[in-house]
């Protein structure tokens, strides 16, 4: 196992969809960065809201926390927090190891 890995236990029943879910969060990082460059805060807010709701349903509470931070930062047009949140999510995705139970 990698150093500084973040082990997340996930229900084996969702095993078939978790890799795509995590891959889509990687795509969200790129999309939100692009939206941030265009100052499209409404779209960023929507993505953050979806992430906040979806993360916990799969057992990824950290993803929900980041989604909430992005959602709230978009409401007040806080570019720095959005950027930091994208970095936090990217770092998390690089380190997360899923253990199916």
Jmol script that loads the backbone (N, CA, C; Angstrom):
load data "model"
ATOM      1  N   UNK A   1       0.849  -1.193   0.000  1.00  0.00           N
ATOM      2  CA  UNK A   1       0.000   0.000   0.000  1.00  0.00           C
ATOM      3  C   UNK A   1       0.889   1.250   0.000  1.00  0.00           C
ATOM      4  N   UNK A   2       0.435   2.276  -0.660  1.00  0.00           N
ATOM      5  CA  UNK A   2       1.221   3.501  -0.781  1.00  0.00           C
ATOM      6  C   UNK A   2       1.350   4.232   0.557  1.00  0.00           C
ATOM      7  N   UNK A   3       2.406   5.002   0.655  1.00  0.00           N
ATOM      8  CA  UNK A   3       2.626   5.827   1.840  1.00  0.00           C
ATOM      9  C   UNK A   3       1.556   6.922   1.866  1.00  0.00           C
ATOM     10  N   UNK A   4       1.065   7.232   3.055  1.00  0.00           N
ATOM     11  CA  UNK A   4       0.031   8.256   3.222  1.00  0.00           C
ATOM     12  C   UNK A   4      -1.277   7.923   2.505  1.00  0.00           C
ATOM     13  N   UNK A   5      -1.520   6.635   2.309  1.00  0.00           N
ATOM     14  CA  UNK A   5      -2.769   6.225   1.673  1.00  0.00           C
ATOM     15  C   UNK A   5      -3.943   6.562   2.593  1.00  0.00           C
ATOM     16  N   UNK A   6      -5.055   6.856   1.973  1.00  0.00           N
ATOM     17  CA  UNK A   6      -6.299   7.082   2.702  1.00  0.00           C
ATOM     18  C   UNK A   6      -7.194   5.887   2.371  1.00  0.00           C
ATOM     19  N   UNK A   7      -7.393   5.012   3.339  1.00  0.00           N
ATOM     20  CA  UNK A   7      -8.190   3.817   3.107  1.00  0.00           C
ATOM     21  C   UNK A   7      -9.651   4.116   3.434  1.00  0.00           C
ATOM     22  N   UNK A   8     -10.510   3.844   2.458  1.00  0.00           N
ATOM     23  CA  UNK A   8     -11.938   4.066   2.626  1.00  0.00           C
ATOM     24  C   UNK A   8     -12.645   2.731   2.418  1.00  0.00           C
ATOM     25  N   UNK A   9     -13.441   2.340   3.404  1.00  0.00           N
ATOM     26  CA  UNK A   9     -14.220   1.113   3.280  1.00  0.00           C
ATOM     27  C   UNK A   9     -15.531   1.432   2.583  1.00  0.00           C
ATOM     28  N   UNK A  10     -15.793   0.662   1.520  1.00  0.00           N
ATOM     29  CA  UNK A  10     -16.968   0.902   0.686  1.00  0.00           C
ATOM     30  C   UNK A  10     -17.731  -0.414   0.550  1.00  0.00           C
ATOM     31  N   UNK A  11     -19.031  -0.319   0.562  1.00  0.00           N
ATOM     32  CA  UNK A  11     -19.877  -1.496   0.418  1.00  0.00           C
ATOM     33  C   UNK A  11     -19.581  -2.196  -0.905  1.00  0.00           C
ATOM     34  N   UNK A  12     -19.377  -3.506  -0.834  1.00  0.00           N
ATOM     35  CA  UNK A  12     -19.036  -4.291  -2.030  1.00  0.00           C
ATOM     36  C   UNK A  12     -20.135  -4.220  -3.089  1.00  0.00           C
ATOM     37  N   UNK A  13     -21.346  -3.897  -2.689  1.00  0.00           N
ATOM     38  CA  UNK A  13     -22.456  -3.816  -3.642  1.00  0.00           C
ATOM     39  C   UNK A  13     -22.281  -2.694  -4.667  1.00  0.00           C
ATOM     40  N   UNK A  14     -21.475  -1.687  -4.351  1.00  0.00           N
ATOM     41  CA  UNK A  14     -21.261  -0.588  -5.305  1.00  0.00           C
ATOM     42  C   UNK A  14     -19.892  -0.678  -5.987  1.00  0.00           C
ATOM     43  N   UNK A  15     -19.233  -1.817  -5.820  1.00  0.00           N
ATOM     44  CA  UNK A  15     -17.882  -1.997  -6.375  1.00  0.00           C
ATOM     45  C   UNK A  15     -17.814  -1.694  -7.869  1.00  0.00           C
ATOM     46  N   UNK A  16     -18.848  -2.067  -8.616  1.00  0.00           N
ATOM     47  CA  UNK A  16     -18.811  -1.891 -10.070  1.00  0.00           C
ATOM     48  C   UNK A  16     -18.865  -0.431 -10.499  1.00  0.00           C
ATOM     49  N   UNK A  17     -19.378   0.455  -9.646  1.00  0.00           N
ATOM     50  CA  UNK A  17     -19.509   1.856 -10.059  1.00  0.00           C
ATOM     51  C   UNK A  17     -18.515   2.806  -9.389  1.00  0.00           C
ATOM     52  N   UNK A  18     -17.814   2.333  -8.375  1.00  0.00           N
ATOM     53  CA  UNK A  18     -16.889   3.216  -7.650  1.00  0.00           C
ATOM     54  C   UNK A  18     -15.731   3.717  -8.521  1.00  0.00           C
ATOM     55  N   UNK A  19     -15.075   2.870  -9.327  1.00  0.00           N
ATOM     56  CA  UNK A  19     -13.974   3.410 -10.153  1.00  0.00           C
ATOM     57  C   UNK A  19     -14.418   4.551 -11.065  1.00  0.00           C
ATOM     58  N   UNK A  20     -15.589   4.414 -11.680  1.00  0.00           N
ATOM     59  CA  UNK A  20     -16.093   5.486 -12.548  1.00  0.00           C
ATOM     60  C   UNK A  20     -16.446   6.723 -11.726  1.00  0.00           C
ATOM     61  N   UNK A  21     -17.023   6.513 -10.541  1.00  0.00           N
ATOM     62  CA  UNK A  21     -17.346   7.629  -9.659  1.00  0.00           C
ATOM     63  C   UNK A  21     -16.091   8.436  -9.336  1.00  0.00           C
ATOM     64  N   UNK A  22     -15.012   7.750  -8.957  1.00  0.00           N
ATOM     65  CA  UNK A  22     -13.760   8.434  -8.616  1.00  0.00           C
ATOM     66  C   UNK A  22     -13.148   9.099  -9.845  1.00  0.00           C
ATOM     67  N   UNK A  23     -13.225   8.431 -10.991  1.00  0.00           N
ATOM     68  CA  UNK A  23     -12.703   9.017 -12.226  1.00  0.00           C
ATOM     69  C   UNK A  23     -13.475  10.288 -12.584  1.00  0.00           C
ATOM     70  N   UNK A  24     -14.768  10.270 -12.367  1.00  0.00           N
ATOM     71  CA  UNK A  24     -15.577  11.465 -12.639  1.00  0.00           C
ATOM     72  C   UNK A  24     -15.213  12.619 -11.711  1.00  0.00           C
ATOM     73  N   UNK A  25     -14.793  12.325 -10.489  1.00  0.00           N
ATOM     74  CA  UNK A  25     -14.353  13.389  -9.582  1.00  0.00           C
ATOM     75  C   UNK A  25     -13.034  13.992 -10.087  1.00  0.00           C
ATOM     76  N   UNK A  26     -12.172  13.173 -10.689  1.00  0.00           N
ATOM     77  CA  UNK A  26     -10.943  13.706 -11.300  1.00  0.00           C
ATOM     78  C   UNK A  26     -11.307  14.660 -12.444  1.00  0.00           C
ATOM     79  N   UNK A  27     -12.285  14.250 -13.244  1.00  0.00           N
ATOM     80  CA  UNK A  27     -12.747  15.103 -14.343  1.00  0.00           C
ATOM     81  C   UNK A  27     -13.353  16.395 -13.796  1.00  0.00           C
ATOM     82  N   UNK A  28     -14.054  16.290 -12.647  1.00  0.00           N
ATOM     83  CA  UNK A  28     -14.624  17.486 -12.020  1.00  0.00           C
ATOM     84  C   UNK A  28     -13.535  18.491 -11.665  1.00  0.00           C
ATOM     85  N   UNK A  29     -12.394  18.007 -11.192  1.00  0.00           N
ATOM     86  CA  UNK A  29     -11.282  18.914 -10.850  1.00  0.00           C
ATOM     87  C   UNK A  29     -10.895  19.748 -12.063  1.00  0.00           C
ATOM     88  N   UNK A  30     -10.750  19.094 -13.205  1.00  0.00           N
ATOM     89  CA  UNK A  30     -10.375  19.809 -14.432  1.00  0.00           C
ATOM     90  C   UNK A  30     -11.484  20.755 -14.878  1.00  0.00           C
ATOM     91  N   UNK A  31     -12.723  20.281 -14.802  1.00  0.00           N
ATOM     92  CA  UNK A  31     -13.851  21.111 -15.226  1.00  0.00           C
ATOM     93  C   UNK A  31     -14.002  22.337 -14.337  1.00  0.00           C
ATOM     94  N   UNK A  32     -13.899  22.147 -13.034  1.00  0.00           N
ATOM     95  CA  UNK A  32     -14.051  23.287 -12.121  1.00  0.00           C
ATOM     96  C   UNK A  32     -12.921  24.293 -12.335  1.00  0.00           C
ATOM     97  N   UNK A  33     -11.715  23.814 -12.575  1.00  0.00           N
ATOM     98  CA  UNK A  33     -10.601  24.723 -12.880  1.00  0.00           C
ATOM     99  C   UNK A  33     -10.911  25.560 -14.110  1.00  0.00           C
ATOM    100  N   UNK A  34     -11.434  24.906 -15.128  1.00  0.00           N
ATOM    101  CA  UNK A  34     -11.789  25.605 -16.359  1.00  0.00           C
ATOM    102  C   UNK A  34     -12.914  26.612 -16.111  1.00  0.00           C
ATOM    103  N   UNK A  35     -13.923  26.194 -15.362  1.00  0.00           N
ATOM    104  CA  UNK A  35     -15.032  27.106 -15.043  1.00  0.00           C
ATOM    105  C   UNK A  35     -14.551  28.282 -14.206  1.00  0.00           C
ATOM    106  N   UNK A  36     -13.590  28.019 -13.336  1.00  0.00           N
ATOM    107  CA  UNK A  36     -13.056  29.085 -12.483  1.00  0.00           C
ATOM    108  C   UNK A  36     -12.354  30.142 -13.329  1.00  0.00           C
ATOM    109  N   UNK A  37     -11.626  29.696 -14.350  1.00  0.00           N
ATOM    110  CA  UNK A  37     -10.966  30.647 -15.251  1.00  0.00           C
ATOM    111  C   UNK A  37     -11.984  31.548 -15.941  1.00  0.00           C
ATOM    112  N   UNK A  38     -13.159  31.004 -16.231  1.00  0.00           N
ATOM    113  CA  UNK A  38     -14.210  31.783 -16.870  1.00  0.00           C
ATOM    114  C   UNK A  38     -15.139  32.464 -15.878  1.00  0.00           C
ATOM    115  N   UNK A  39     -14.836  32.318 -14.585  1.00  0.00           N
ATOM    116  CA  UNK A  39     -15.650  32.897 -13.513  1.00  0.00           C
ATOM    117  C   UNK A  39     -17.115  32.473 -13.615  1.00  0.00           C
ATOM    118  N   UNK A  40     -17.333  31.208 -13.921  1.00  0.00           N
ATOM    119  CA  UNK A  40     -18.685  30.666 -14.052  1.00  0.00           C
ATOM    120  C   UNK A  40     -19.097  30.036 -12.718  1.00  0.00           C
ATOM    121  N   UNK A  41     -19.387  30.903 -11.766  1.00  0.00           N
ATOM    122  CA  UNK A  41     -19.613  30.472 -10.389  1.00  0.00           C
ATOM    123  C   UNK A  41     -20.908  29.686 -10.199  1.00  0.00           C
ATOM    124  N   UNK A  42     -21.929  29.975 -11.000  1.00  0.00           N
ATOM    125  CA  UNK A  42     -23.185  29.230 -10.874  1.00  0.00           C
ATOM    126  C   UNK A  42     -22.945  27.754 -11.208  1.00  0.00           C
ATOM    127  N   UNK A  43     -22.209  27.488 -12.274  1.00  0.00           N
ATOM    128  CA  UNK A  43     -21.906  26.117 -12.679  1.00  0.00           C
ATOM    129  C   UNK A  43     -21.017  25.422 -11.642  1.00  0.00           C
ATOM    130  N   UNK A  44     -20.060  26.164 -11.084  1.00  0.00           N
ATOM    131  CA  UNK A  44     -19.183  25.615 -10.042  1.00  0.00           C
ATOM    132  C   UNK A  44     -20.020  25.252  -8.817  1.00  0.00           C
ATOM    133  N   UNK A  45     -20.950  26.121  -8.465  1.00  0.00           N
ATOM    134  CA  UNK A  45     -21.840  25.867  -7.334  1.00  0.00           C
ATOM    135  C   UNK A  45     -22.621  24.570  -7.542  1.00  0.00           C
ATOM    136  N   UNK A  46     -23.156  24.388  -8.739  1.00  0.00           N
ATOM    137  CA  UNK A  46     -23.931  23.191  -9.058  1.00  0.00           C
ATOM    138  C   UNK A  46     -23.073  21.935  -8.928  1.00  0.00           C
ATOM    139  N   UNK A  47     -21.859  21.972  -9.466  1.00  0.00           N
ATOM    140  CA  UNK A  47     -20.964  20.813  -9.365  1.00  0.00           C
ATOM    141  C   UNK A  47     -20.609  20.523  -7.909  1.00  0.00           C
ATOM    142  N   UNK A  48     -20.333  21.560  -7.150  1.00  0.00           N
ATOM    143  CA  UNK A  48     -20.025  21.380  -5.729  1.00  0.00           C
ATOM    144  C   UNK A  48     -21.191  20.747  -4.990  1.00  0.00           C
ATOM    145  N   UNK A  49     -22.399  21.205  -5.304  1.00  0.00           N
ATOM    146  CA  UNK A  49     -23.602  20.671  -4.665  1.00  0.00           C
ATOM    147  C   UNK A  49     -23.769  19.182  -4.971  1.00  0.00           C
ATOM    148  N   UNK A  50     -23.578  18.812  -6.232  1.00  0.00           N
ATOM    149  CA  UNK A  50     -23.699  17.402  -6.627  1.00  0.00           C
ATOM    150  C   UNK A  50     -22.648  16.545  -5.923  1.00  0.00           C
ATOM    151  N   UNK A  51     -21.437  17.062  -5.864  1.00  0.00           N
ATOM    152  CA  UNK A  51     -20.339  16.340  -5.216  1.00  0.00           C
ATOM    153  C   UNK A  51     -20.631  16.148  -3.729  1.00  0.00           C
ATOM    154  N   UNK A  52     -21.162  17.186  -3.113  1.00  0.00           N
ATOM    155  CA  UNK A  52     -21.498  17.124  -1.687  1.00  0.00           C
ATOM    156  C   UNK A  52     -22.499  15.999  -1.437  1.00  0.00           C
ATOM    157  N   UNK A  53     -23.482  15.882  -2.302  1.00  0.00           N
ATOM    158  CA  UNK A  53     -24.507  14.861  -2.128  1.00  0.00           C
ATOM    159  C   UNK A  53     -24.030  13.458  -2.452  1.00  0.00           C
ATOM    160  N   UNK A  54     -23.220  13.329  -3.473  1.00  0.00           N
ATOM    161  CA  UNK A  54     -22.819  11.997  -3.946  1.00  0.00           C
ATOM    162  C   UNK A  54     -21.731  11.353  -3.103  1.00  0.00           C
ATOM    163  N   UNK A  55     -20.788  12.121  -2.615  1.00  0.00           N
ATOM    164  CA  UNK A  55     -19.645  11.560  -1.900  1.00  0.00           C
ATOM    165  C   UNK A  55     -20.031  10.665  -0.746  1.00  0.00           C
ATOM    166  N   UNK A  56     -20.884  11.163   0.122  1.00  0.00           N
ATOM    167  CA  UNK A  56     -21.286  10.409   1.302  1.00  0.00           C
ATOM    168  C   UNK A  56     -22.086   9.167   0.967  1.00  0.00           C
ATOM    169  N   UNK A  57     -22.855   9.224  -0.141  1.00  0.00           N
ATOM    170  CA  UNK A  57     -23.655   8.051  -0.490  1.00  0.00           C
ATOM    171  C   UNK A  57     -22.795   6.846  -0.835  1.00  0.00           C
ATOM    172  N   UNK A  58     -21.579   7.097  -1.277  1.00  0.00           N
ATOM    173  CA  UNK A  58     -20.665   6.003  -1.614  1.00  0.00           C
ATOM    174  C   UNK A  58     -19.675   5.711  -0.489  1.00  0.00           C
ATOM    175  N   UNK A  59     -19.686   6.536   0.545  1.00  0.00           N
ATOM    176  CA  UNK A  59     -18.753   6.325   1.650  1.00  0.00           C
ATOM    177  C   UNK A  59     -17.542   7.247   1.609  1.00  0.00           C
ATOM    178  N   UNK A  60     -17.536   8.200   0.701  1.00  0.00           N
ATOM    179  CA  UNK A  60     -16.406   9.127   0.566  1.00  0.00           C
ATOM    180  C   UNK A  60     -16.776  10.476   1.188  1.00  0.00           C
ATOM    181  N   UNK A  61     -16.745  10.523   2.517  1.00  0.00           N
ATOM    182  CA  UNK A  61     -17.138  11.739   3.227  1.00  0.00           C
ATOM    183  C   UNK A  61     -16.240  12.927   2.893  1.00  0.00           C
ATOM    184  N   UNK A  62     -14.961  12.674   2.624  1.00  0.00           N
ATOM    185  CA  UNK A  62     -14.047  13.769   2.272  1.00  0.00           C
ATOM    186  C   UNK A  62     -14.482  14.452   0.976  1.00  0.00           C
ATOM    187  N   UNK A  63     -14.984  13.666   0.036  1.00  0.00           N
ATOM    188  CA  UNK A  63     -15.457  14.245  -1.227  1.00  0.00           C
ATOM    189  C   UNK A  63     -16.662  15.136  -0.954  1.00  0.00           C
ATOM    190  N   UNK A  64     -17.542  14.698  -0.059  1.00  0.00           N
ATOM    191  CA  UNK A  64     -18.699  15.530   0.307  1.00  0.00           C
ATOM    192  C   UNK A  64     -18.255  16.839   0.950  1.00  0.00           C
ATOM    193  N   UNK A  65     -17.248  16.763   1.821  1.00  0.00           N
ATOM    194  CA  UNK A  65     -16.738  17.974   2.478  1.00  0.00           C
ATOM    195  C   UNK A  65     -16.166  18.952   1.459  1.00  0.00           C
ATOM    196  N   UNK A  66     -15.400  18.434   0.502  1.00  0.00           N
ATOM    197  CA  UNK A  66     -14.834  19.298  -0.533  1.00  0.00           C
ATOM    198  C   UNK A  66     -15.946  19.893  -1.386  1.00  0.00           C
ATOM    199  N   UNK A  67     -16.931  19.086  -1.730  1.00  0.00           N
ATOM    200  CA  UNK A  67     -18.060  19.573  -2.516  1.00  0.00           C
ATOM    201  C   UNK A  67     -18.779  20.707  -1.819  1.00  0.00           C
ATOM    202  N   UNK A  68     -18.970  20.548  -0.519  1.00  0.00           N
ATOM    203  CA  UNK A  68     -19.637  21.599   0.256  1.00  0.00           C
ATOM    204  C   UNK A  68     -18.803  22.884   0.265  1.00  0.00           C
ATOM    205  N   UNK A  69     -17.489  22.740   0.424  1.00  0.00           N
ATOM    206  CA  UNK A  69     -16.604  23.918   0.416  1.00  0.00           C
ATOM    207  C   UNK A  69     -16.664  24.633  -0.934  1.00  0.00           C
ATOM    208  N   UNK A  70     -16.679  23.851  -2.010  1.00  0.00           N
ATOM    209  CA  UNK A  70     -16.750  24.429  -3.359  1.00  0.00           C
ATOM    210  C   UNK A  70     -18.101  25.129  -3.556  1.00  0.00           C
ATOM    211  N   UNK A  71     -19.165  24.458  -3.145  1.00  0.00           N
ATOM    212  CA  UNK A  71     -20.507  25.021  -3.290  1.00  0.00           C
ATOM    213  C   UNK A  71     -20.613  26.367  -2.571  1.00  0.00           C
ATOM    214  N   UNK A  72     -20.177  26.396  -1.322  1.00  0.00           N
ATOM    215  CA  UNK A  72     -20.277  27.635  -0.537  1.00  0.00           C
ATOM    216  C   UNK A  72     -19.356  28.726  -1.069  1.00  0.00           C
ATOM    217  N   UNK A  73     -18.146  28.353  -1.484  1.00  0.00           N
ATOM    218  CA  UNK A  73     -17.205  29.346  -2.013  1.00  0.00           C
ATOM    219  C   UNK A  73     -17.718  29.952  -3.321  1.00  0.00           C
ATOM    220  N   UNK A  74     -18.391  29.136  -4.125  1.00  0.00           N
ATOM    221  CA  UNK A  74     -18.926  29.646  -5.395  1.00  0.00           C
ATOM    222  C   UNK A  74     -19.999  30.704  -5.146  1.00  0.00           C
ATOM    223  N   UNK A  75     -20.767  30.535  -4.081  1.00  0.00           N
ATOM    224  CA  UNK A  75     -21.816  31.513  -3.774  1.00  0.00           C
ATOM    225  C   UNK A  75     -21.255  32.903  -3.506  1.00  0.00           C
ATOM    226  N   UNK A  76     -20.061  32.949  -2.922  1.00  0.00           N
ATOM    227  CA  UNK A  76     -19.457  34.255  -2.601  1.00  0.00           C
ATOM    228  C   UNK A  76     -18.287  34.595  -3.532  1.00  0.00           C
ATOM    229  N   UNK A  77     -18.171  33.806  -4.613  1.00  0.00           N
ATOM    230  CA  UNK A  77     -17.152  34.052  -5.650  1.00  0.00           C
ATOM    231  C   UNK A  77     -15.727  34.041  -5.072  1.00  0.00           C
ATOM    232  N   UNK A  78     -15.486  33.088  -4.186  1.00  0.00           N
ATOM    233  CA  UNK A  78     -14.197  32.974  -3.508  1.00  0.00           C
ATOM    234  C   UNK A  78     -13.280  32.040  -4.307  1.00  0.00           C
ATOM    235  N   UNK A  79     -12.533  32.639  -5.231  1.00  0.00           N
ATOM    236  CA  UNK A  79     -11.675  31.864  -6.127  1.00  0.00           C
ATOM    237  C   UNK A  79     -10.604  31.065  -5.378  1.00  0.00           C
ATOM    238  N   UNK A  80     -10.018  31.672  -4.353  1.00  0.00           N
ATOM    239  CA  UNK A  80      -8.929  31.016  -3.631  1.00  0.00           C
ATOM    240  C   UNK A  80      -9.406  29.726  -2.954  1.00  0.00           C
ATOM    241  N   UNK A  81     -10.557  29.782  -2.300  1.00  0.00           N
ATOM    242  CA  UNK A  81     -11.082  28.590  -1.639  1.00  0.00           C
ATOM    243  C   UNK A  81     -11.447  27.516  -2.654  1.00  0.00           C
ATOM    244  N   UNK A  82     -12.019  27.920  -3.771  1.00  0.00           N
ATOM    245  CA  UNK A  82     -12.360  26.950  -4.817  1.00  0.00           C
ATOM    246  C   UNK A  82     -11.083  26.286  -5.323  1.00  0.00           C
ATOM    247  N   UNK A  83     -10.079  27.078  -5.609  1.00  0.00           N
ATOM    248  CA  UNK A  83      -8.804  26.546  -6.091  1.00  0.00           C
ATOM    249  C   UNK A  83      -8.164  25.598  -5.076  1.00  0.00           C
ATOM    250  N   UNK A  84      -8.157  26.000  -3.814  1.00  0.00           N
ATOM    251  CA  UNK A  84      -7.605  25.139  -2.757  1.00  0.00           C
ATOM    252  C   UNK A  84      -8.400  23.853  -2.613  1.00  0.00           C
ATOM    253  N   UNK A  85      -9.706  23.934  -2.787  1.00  0.00           N
ATOM    254  CA  UNK A  85     -10.563  22.752  -2.682  1.00  0.00           C
ATOM    255  C   UNK A  85     -10.300  21.772  -3.823  1.00  0.00           C
ATOM    256  N   UNK A  86     -10.079  22.299  -5.012  1.00  0.00           N
ATOM    257  CA  UNK A  86      -9.746  21.445  -6.156  1.00  0.00           C
ATOM    258  C   UNK A  86      -8.429  20.712  -5.877  1.00  0.00           C
ATOM    259  N   UNK A  87      -7.472  21.437  -5.346  1.00  0.00           N
ATOM    260  CA  UNK A  87      -6.171  20.839  -5.011  1.00  0.00           C
ATOM    261  C   UNK A  87      -6.332  19.763  -3.934  1.00  0.00           C
ATOM    262  N   UNK A  88      -7.151  20.056  -2.931  1.00  0.00           N
ATOM    263  CA  UNK A  88      -7.397  19.086  -1.861  1.00  0.00           C
ATOM    264  C   UNK A  88      -8.044  17.821  -2.428  1.00  0.00           C
ATOM    265  N   UNK A  89      -9.027  17.987  -3.307  1.00  0.00           N
ATOM    266  CA  UNK A  89      -9.707  16.842  -3.902  1.00  0.00           C
ATOM    267  C   UNK A  89      -8.745  16.025  -4.757  1.00  0.00           C
ATOM    268  N   UNK A  90      -7.950  16.689  -5.552  1.00  0.00           N
ATOM    269  CA  UNK A  90      -6.986  16.005  -6.405  1.00  0.00           C
ATOM    270  C   UNK A  90      -5.999  15.190  -5.567  1.00  0.00           C
ATOM    271  N   UNK A  91      -5.513  15.785  -4.494  1.00  0.00           N
ATOM    272  CA  UNK A  91      -4.593  15.103  -3.581  1.00  0.00           C
ATOM    273  C   UNK A  91      -5.276  13.885  -2.956  1.00  0.00           C
ATOM    274  N   UNK A  92      -6.506  14.059  -2.531  1.00  0.00           N
ATOM    275  CA  UNK A  92      -7.277  12.965  -1.943  1.00  0.00           C
ATOM    276  C   UNK A  92      -7.429  11.823  -2.943  1.00  0.00           C
ATOM    277  N   UNK A  93      -7.803  12.141  -4.170  1.00  0.00           N
ATOM    278  CA  UNK A  93      -8.010  11.120  -5.194  1.00  0.00           C
ATOM    279  C   UNK A  93      -6.716  10.363  -5.513  1.00  0.00           C
ATOM    280  N   UNK A  94      -5.587  11.055  -5.434  1.00  0.00           N
ATOM    281  CA  UNK A  94      -4.291  10.398  -5.668  1.00  0.00           C
ATOM    282  C   UNK A  94      -3.939   9.409  -4.561  1.00  0.00           C
ATOM    283  N   UNK A  95      -4.472   9.644  -3.365  1.00  0.00           N
ATOM    284  CA  UNK A  95      -4.083   8.845  -2.203  1.00  0.00           C
ATOM    285  C   UNK A  95      -5.122   7.824  -1.760  1.00  0.00           C
ATOM    286  N   UNK A  96      -6.365   7.956  -2.232  1.00  0.00           N
ATOM    287  CA  UNK A  96      -7.428   7.088  -1.727  1.00  0.00           C
ATOM    288  C   UNK A  96      -7.249   5.650  -2.217  1.00  0.00           C
ATOM    289  N   UNK A  97      -7.440   4.721  -1.307  1.00  0.00           N
ATOM    290  CA  UNK A  97      -7.412   3.291  -1.612  1.00  0.00           C
ATOM    291  C   UNK A  97      -8.742   2.735  -1.128  1.00  0.00           C
ATOM    292  N   UNK A  98      -9.477   2.099  -2.015  1.00  0.00           N
ATOM    293  CA  UNK A  98     -10.799   1.588  -1.674  1.00  0.00           C
ATOM    294  C   UNK A  98     -10.671   0.146  -1.189  1.00  0.00           C
ATOM    295  N   UNK A  99     -11.281  -0.111  -0.051  1.00  0.00           N
ATOM    296  CA  UNK A  99     -11.343  -1.463   0.507  1.00  0.00           C
ATOM    297  C   UNK A  99     -12.827  -1.843   0.518  1.00  0.00           C
ATOM    298  N   UNK A 100     -13.171  -2.864  -0.266  1.00  0.00           N
ATOM    299  CA  UNK A 100     -14.564  -3.277  -0.351  1.00  0.00           C
ATOM    300  C   UNK A 100     -14.894  -4.242   0.787  1.00  0.00           C
ATOM    301  N   UNK A 101     -16.005  -3.967   1.461  1.00  0.00           N
ATOM    302  CA  UNK A 101     -16.420  -4.792   2.599  1.00  0.00           C
ATOM    303  C   UNK A 101     -17.835  -5.321   2.418  1.00  0.00           C
TER     304      UNK A 101
END
end "model"
wireframe off; spacefill off
backbone 0.3
color backbone group
